[in-house]
Amino acid sequence: MELSPLQYEILDKIYFVEPFHRIVEEVNSPPNIIADELKNLIVKRWVQVLRYDEQIKDYVKTEIYDTDNLQAYFFLITKEGLLKHNGR
């Protein structure tokens, strides 16, 4: 399965942990389209969802997240996503 140009662009922006708003700033698409595509990438396990844990002062993976409030989370490409992004 090939990546769409939008999927490629989103994956390209999350080689490091990024909040939703930064992805929206850097990707040339409306926020709702980016959110829908991000959800698809998460389902494919090409992107992981993170939240910031104040107690340990670090990002932690979360399997449970509010799909209607992606602004509250951070995103990072997975190993599978990296391989797909790099054409392998």
Protein Blocks (a to p, Z undefined) as FASTA:
>chain_A
ZZdfklmmmmmmmmbccdfklmmmmpccdfklmmmmmmmmmmnopaccddddfklopacd
dfbdcfklmmlpccdddfklmmmmnoZZ
